[in-house]
Amino acid sequence: MFLFFALIAFLTASFVQFIIIFLLILIHELGHFLTASVLRIELDKIYIYPFGGISMFNIELNERLEKELLILVLGPLSQFLFALVLERLLFFNHYSKIIEIYNYTILGFNLLPIYPLDGGKLINILLSYISSFKRSLNITLIISYIAITIIGIKLLLSDFSLSIIMIICFLIYKVNIEWKNKKYLNDKFLLERYLHNYSFKKRKYVSSTNDMMRNKYHLFKIDGKYHTEREVLFNKFKNKY
């Protein structure tokens, strides 16, 4: 993919601009990757696109929210700091205005409230502090669809171009995948709780597994009786695993 975009950039006499964009996106994703490595979270894949990148990690859905938030924040922060340094390098100081434009454009795009962009992930993490895993994901995806609709219409009215249409279609495609996978993700979230002994300081009383949250241990009140999280999940999965 890198060679493909490099060839396009060369043919359109915009190779320096391509290098700037690629470096900004690369450093952004390296910020995510290095932070995850320090926190001992394994990288799965990194996708580099002309308008941004997406890092995929082998991270448990019950991993502490603070870790996921730190990994998320260090991507945009690394890109922002790198852009400041890049503007002052001897070769690139003639392109400082271009670097600034590309930097804020990529940051702005990645921080859109659309999952799985950084902005969408941030919304999901923040919602997870106050709501259940299932509800947080549902709300995040609904916000994503609303954001795509509003932003898409605005962009198409101002600049009806093939590139804009491709980006909108890409975002709709990614959100649709997450929407189709939401039941699988919720089951995976519960299965992790069943298979592993997580230690959470905070407790919450709930009546259904749909109310289970990240970062909290649960006690269930069912038919006037209290049950541990372990008991409820055992009854849910005992005939499946």
C-alpha positions as a printed NumPy array, in Angstrom:
array([[  0.   ,   0.   ,   0.   ],
       [  2.857,   2.367,   0.812],
       [  4.419,   1.872,  -2.646],
       [  1.049,   2.409,  -4.311],
       [  0.504,   5.8  ,  -2.674],
       [  4.135,   6.744,  -3.203],
       [  3.727,   6.105,  -6.941],
       [  0.6  ,   8.244,  -7.049],
       [  2.375,  11.023,  -5.184],
       [  5.356,  10.878,  -7.564],
       [  3.14 ,  11.003, -10.645],
       [  1.231,  13.982,  -9.269],
       [  4.4  ,  15.836,  -8.236],
       [  3.378,  15.854,  -4.563],
       [  5.923,  13.468,  -3.089],
       [  6.898,  15.778,  -0.203],
       [  3.258,  16.205,   0.764],
       [  2.853,  12.435,   0.675],
       [  5.883,  11.963,   2.953],
       [  4.487,  14.507,   5.414],
       [  1.079,  12.815,   5.532],
       [  2.591,   9.348,   5.822],
       [  4.942,  10.383,   8.646],
       [  2.14 ,  12.035,  10.617],
       [ -0.082,   8.963,  10.308],
       [  2.803,   6.602,  11.076],
       [  3.843,   8.487,  14.231],
       [  0.206,   8.618,  15.316],
       [ -0.088,   4.838,  15.1  ],
       [  3.355,   4.322,  16.663],
       [  2.132,   6.37 ,  19.621],
       [ -0.664,   3.854,  20.116],
       [  1.673,   0.905,  19.54 ],
       [  4.513,   1.969,  21.874],
       [  2.112,   2.819,  24.678],
       [  0.436,  -0.576,  24.305],
       [  3.844,  -2.278,  24.313],
       [  4.798,  -0.583,  27.585],
       [  1.483,  -1.752,  29.048],
       [  2.193,  -5.281,  27.724],
       [ -0.669,  -5.326,  25.281],
       [  0.038,  -7.119,  22.015],
       [ -0.412,  -5.47 ,  18.632],
       [ -2.531,  -7.356,  16.106],
       [ -2.472,  -5.171,  12.99 ],
       [ -1.918,  -1.586,  11.856],
       [ -3.855,  -0.318,   8.851],
       [ -2.498,   2.773,   7.088],
       [ -4.916,   4.7  ,   4.879],
       [ -4.396,   7.966,   2.952],
       [ -6.553,   9.797,   5.525],
       [ -5.436,   8.058,   8.713],
       [ -4.666,   4.737,  10.341],
       [ -6.288,   2.155,  12.604],
       [ -4.361,   0.067,  15.127],
       [ -5.838,  -3.243,  16.255],
       [ -4.696,  -4.78 ,  19.531],
       [ -5.192,  -8.166,  21.172],
       [ -6.751,  -6.501,  24.176],
       [ -9.332,  -8.047,  26.449],
       [-12.686,  -6.304,  26.599],
       [-12.36 ,  -6.327,  30.386],
       [ -8.99 ,  -4.596,  30.369],
       [ -8.894,  -1.593,  32.667],
       [-10.376,   1.513,  31.088],
       [ -7.391,   3.586,  32.224],
       [ -5.034,   1.492,  30.089],
       [ -7.22 ,   1.734,  27.007],
       [ -7.634,   5.483,  27.517],
       [ -3.863,   5.965,  27.782],
       [ -3.241,   3.99 ,  24.583],
       [ -5.889,   6.057,  22.824],
       [ -4.619,   9.474,  23.955],
       [ -0.942,   8.817,  23.176],
       [ -1.685,   8.412,  19.456],
       [ -2.966,  11.944,  18.738],
       [ -0.548,  13.42 ,  21.292],
       [  2.458,  11.762,  19.609],
       [  1.346,  13.045,  16.213],
       [  0.842,  16.587,  17.519],
       [  4.271,  16.736,  19.179],
       [  5.971,  15.181,  16.15 ],
       [  4.407,  17.812,  13.867],
       [  5.881,  20.575,  16.041],
       [  9.329,  19.001,  15.715],
       [  8.93 ,  18.325,  11.988],
       [  8.158,  21.982,  11.269],
       [ 11.528,  22.953,  12.72 ],
       [ 13.671,  20.487,  10.801],
       [ 15.903,  22.072,   8.148],
       [ 14.364,  20.307,   5.149],
       [ 10.735,  20.622,   6.234],
       [ 10.739,  24.165,   7.643],
       [  9.711,  25.458,   4.195],
       [  6.583,  23.316,   4.47 ],
       [  5.53 ,  24.425,   7.958],
       [  2.14 ,  25.7  ,   6.807],
       [  1.425,  22.47 ,   4.917],
       [  2.502,  20.397,   7.936],
       [  0.195,  22.418,  10.168],
       [ -2.766,  21.959,   7.796],
       [ -2.219,  18.22 ,   7.38 ],
       [ -1.592,  17.748,  11.091],
       [ -4.854,  19.376,  12.182],
       [ -6.781,  17.745,   9.332],
       [ -5.634,  14.239,  10.325],
       [ -6.2  ,  14.966,  14.017],
       [ -9.652,  16.369,  13.297],
       [-10.594,  13.368,  11.18 ],
       [ -9.379,  10.829,  13.762],
       [-11.211,  12.61 ,  16.572],
       [-14.583,  12.515,  14.821],
       [-17.18 ,  10.788,  17.067],
       [-17.312,   7.78 ,  14.755],
       [-16.293,   4.273,  15.8  ],
       [-13.624,   2.874,  15.315],
       [-11.858,   6.234,  14.908],
       [-10.147,   7.594,  18.02 ],
       [-13.041,   9.97 ,  18.688],
       [-15.547,   7.119,  18.624],
       [-13.36 ,   4.987,  20.874],
       [-13.021,   7.898,  23.301],
       [-16.807,   8.242,  23.521],
       [-17.121,   4.51 ,  24.178],
       [-14.499,   4.605,  26.942],
       [-16.101,   7.614,  28.65 ],
       [-19.556,   6.026,  28.441],
       [-18.134,   2.815,  29.911],
       [-17.332,   4.679,  33.135],
       [-21.033,   5.376,  33.727],
       [-22.928,   2.737,  31.757],
       [-22.921,  -0.967,  30.964],
       [-20.69 ,  -2.489,  28.305],
       [-23.657,  -3.322,  26.083],
       [-25.348,   0.067,  26.431],
       [-22.107,   2.   ,  25.939],
       [-21.369,   0.206,  22.679],
       [-24.927,   0.686,  21.392],
       [-24.915,   4.41 ,  22.163],
       [-21.461,   4.829,  20.611],
       [-22.56 ,   3.186,  17.363],
       [-25.789,   5.225,  17.213],
       [-23.748,   8.412,  17.704],
       [-21.438,   7.192,  14.936],
       [-24.314,   6.787,  12.48 ],
       [-25.688,  10.226,  13.366],
       [-22.238,  11.809,  13.   ],
       [-21.637,  10.16 ,   9.62 ],
       [-25.008,  11.412,   8.366],
       [-24.516,  15.008,   9.518],
       [-20.838,  15.294,   8.535],
       [-21.386,  13.405,   5.269],
       [-24.2  ,  15.7  ,   4.135],
       [-22.207,  18.793,   5.062],
       [-19.088,  17.609,   3.213],
       [-20.998,  16.536,   0.1  ],
       [-22.792,  19.875,  -0.089],
       [-19.503,  21.773,   0.158],
       [-17.283,  19.441,  -1.907],
       [-19.006,  16.696,  -3.902],
       [-15.951,  14.653,  -4.876],
       [-14.97 ,  11.011,  -5.288],
       [-12.556,  11.155,  -2.345],
       [-15.267,  12.427,   0.014],
       [-17.674,   9.719,  -1.161],
       [-15.   ,   7.033,  -0.624],
       [-14.261,   8.238,   2.918],
       [-17.958,   8.322,   3.837],
       [-18.507,   4.839,   2.4  ],
       [-15.457,   3.567,   4.295],
       [-16.765,   4.951,   7.602],
       [-20.256,   3.526,   7.038],
       [-18.676,   0.162,   6.219],
       [-16.596,   0.143,   9.436],
       [-19.526,   1.161,  11.651],
       [-21.751,  -1.472,  10.016],
       [-19.179,  -4.15 ,  10.858],
       [-19.169,  -3.075,  14.504],
       [-22.978,  -3.016,  14.569],
       [-23.168,  -6.572,  13.212],
       [-20.546,  -7.71 ,  15.747],
       [-22.071,  -6.05 ,  18.823],
       [-23.8  ,  -9.231,  20.079],
       [-20.578, -11.2  ,  19.615],
       [-18.628,  -8.501,  21.499],
       [-21.088,  -8.52 ,  24.396],
       [-20.89 , -12.323,  24.624],
       [-17.082, -12.102,  24.523],
       [-17.157,  -9.516,  27.307],
       [-19.229, -11.854,  29.493],
       [-17.202, -14.938,  28.567],
       [-13.971, -13.219,  29.608],
       [-15.541, -12.575,  33.016],
       [-16.511, -16.241,  33.238],
       [-13.087, -17.591,  32.255],
       [-10.848, -15.158,  34.15 ],
       [-10.748, -13.876,  37.704],
       [-10.579, -10.104,  37.399],
       [-10.004,  -7.964,  40.448],
       [-12.095,  -4.799,  40.586],
       [-12.397,  -2.583,  43.661],
       [-15.819,  -1.122,  42.889],
       [-19.015,  -3.149,  43.171],
       [-22.396,  -2.688,  41.561],
       [-25.773,  -4.304,  42.177],
       [-27.521,  -5.363,  38.962],
       [-30.386,  -7.589,  37.886],
       [-29.157,  -8.679,  34.442],
       [-25.903,  -9.431,  32.626],
       [-26.918,  -6.629,  30.223],
       [-26.182,  -4.199,  33.072],
       [-22.624,  -5.403,  33.659],
       [-19.947,  -2.728,  33.42 ],
       [-16.237,  -2.616,  32.841],
       [-14.015,  -1.861,  35.849],
       [-16.661,  -3.146,  38.294],
       [-17.563,  -6.38 ,  40.065],
       [-21.278,  -7.216,  40.184],
       [-23.747,  -8.701,  42.63 ],
       [-27.047,  -9.831,  41.133],
       [-30.43 ,  -9.486,  42.8  ],
       [-32.737, -12.028,  41.17 ],
       [-36.161, -12.967,  42.603],
       [-35.281, -11.335,  45.893],
       [-32.041, -13.295,  46.278],
       [-28.446, -12.175,  45.838],
       [-26.044, -14.058,  43.583],
       [-22.378, -13.541,  42.805],
       [-21.191, -12.649,  39.341],
       [-19.488, -16.023,  39.143],
       [-22.703, -17.924,  39.862],
       [-24.726, -16.064,  37.235],
       [-22.094, -16.441,  34.539],
       [-21.619, -20.114,  35.383],
       [-25.334, -20.729,  34.81 ],
       [-25.172, -18.797,  31.558],
       [-22.204, -20.634,  30.068],
       [-22.208, -24.071,  31.752],
       [-23.967, -25.756,  28.818],
       [-21.852, -24.002,  26.187],
       [-18.261, -24.48 ,  27.376]])
